Amino acid sequence: MSIARLWSPFLAAPGLAALTVMVSAMSPLYRRRSFVVAMAVLMSGAILVPFALEMLGVLEPTTRSVAGGIEFFPPGMKLKATGQYLTAVMYVIALVAASAALGFSIRGGERSMRERLLRIAWQLRQLVPT
């Protein structure tokens, strides 16, 4: 929720939320669909609640509808240029690194499972006469 507030609900937070939900869905620790649905609802809430509070006037707005699009002016942009670039670069690195780690982990698990299945198939062929 703090990322949604710092960089506006629509800039950095949706990417992190989507990655978190995807990791939850792919993780063997969370096999129940209800957990993944709950995680998706919570992540959506973490993004949309600050936006709703901005629209209701409770929080200072970070977006504004203008002719031809949306204008963003999040608190994170009030940093000096170095801080703005540094946080943007850190966000990109974190998102890409987390995605790569997830993909590598999924690939490794799938490869390990395939090798075990091939080994079991070979063992069964040795035991059962043709």
N, C-alpha and C positions, 0 to 999 in steps of 0.2 A: 504494500500500500504506500510505503514511503517513496518507492521509485515512481509510482504513478503520480504522486504529489510533486516530487522534485522535478520530473521531466515531462509533466503533463500526462494524463491518463492514456494518451494515444501514441506516444513516441516509443519509449523503451519498455514499458511494462507488458504490453501484449506479447512481445517476443519471449520474454522471460517466462510469462505465464504459460504460453503454448509449450515451451520446452519442458517446464515442470510437469505439466499434465502428460506430455508424451513420455517422459521418463517414468512417471507413475504407471502409465498404461503398459509400458514395456517391461517393467520390473517384475521379476518372479515373486517378489515379496507381496505384491498387491494383485492377487489373482481375481478378487471379487470386483465385478463391474461397478457395484455400488460405491466402492472406494474411489474409483477413477471418476465417476460422475460427481461425487462429492468434491473431489479435488478440482474438477473443472468449474463447478459452481463457485467454490471458494476463490479460485483465481479470477474468474469473471467478476466476482464481487469486489475483489481487491482493486480492480481497475475501474469498475463502474460506480462504486460507492463514492470515491472522491469526485468523479465527474458529476454525479447527481448532487452532491453537496455544493459543488461549484455552481451548478444550474439553479439551486435553491438559494444561493447567496450566502451560505454558511461559510464557505471557503472562498478565498480570492480566486477568480477564474484564471485558468492557464491557457484557455483557448477562446477564440472569438470567431464567429461566422462573419465572413466578409464576402463581398461580391467576387465570385469566381473561386471560392475555396474557404479554407480554415486558416486562421492565423494563430500561431503558437507563441506564447511568451511565458514559459515556465520559470519557476524560481531558480532552477539550475542554470539558466542562461544569464542570470545576474552575476555569475562568477566572472572573473577576468578571463580573457581569451585563452590563456594557458589552461585554466581550470576547465573551461568548456571543452577544449580539444582533448584534454587528458581524460575526462570522464567519458567522452564519446568513444575514444580509442579503447579505454578499458571495457566499456560495454560491448563493443564489437569483438574484442579478443575473448571476453568471457563467453559470449553467446556462441561464437564459432568453436572455441575450445570445448565447451560443454557438448555441443552437437557432435563434434568429432569423437569425443570420448564415448558418447552414447552409441554412435554408429559402430565404433570399434568394439565396444562391449557386446553389442547385439551380434555382430559378425562373428566374434570369437565364441560366443555361446552357441550360435547356430552351427558353426563349424565343428565344435566339440561334440555336439549332439549327433551330427551327421556321421562323424567318425565312429562314435559308439554304436550307432545303428548298423553301419557297415561291418563292424567287428562282430556284432551279434548275429547278423545275417550269415557271415562266413562260418561262425561257430555252429549255427544251426545246420548249414549245408554239410558240415563235417559229421554231424551226429545223425542226420536223417538220410537213409540210403535213397538213391535216385532210381 
